[in-house]
Amino acid sequence: MKILEALKDPKSQLCVILDSLYDGVYIVNPQRIILYWNKAAEELTGFSAAEVLGKSCRDDILNHIDENGILLCRCACPLLGAMQSRSKTSAKVYPKHKSGRRFPVETHVSTLIEEDGTLVGAIEIFRDIMLQE
């Protein structure tokens, strides 16, 4: 089964596994439209899947900033950078919770490439590291 097809079925093995993770997970297509948002992402950010699915991650959802307060969604998006280079990346960023507060996360981004080499998007996995600081 292709990745994007599996994400459309909440009972697919892929979705069941992603929803069971402790870490927040979301998946975007090459245009950065959110295709999947797991339960941990809902808990960590305050945004439900219904609120974010089908929207662009750069549309004032998480508003990731770096340690210097630079808004990454418009100039240095880890998801976009990973897709452009077809590589993996990680960073410490500060998304904005639905309530408006910022919190630190360690984020890891990997591209999603089908067997035929087609780039279908990227996956971001993030963990709240507030207690680790």
Helices and strands as residue ranges (DSSP letters): H 3-7, H 13-19, E 24-28, E 34-37, H 39-45, H 49-52, H 72-75, H 78-85, E 89-93, E 105-113, E 119-128, G 130-132
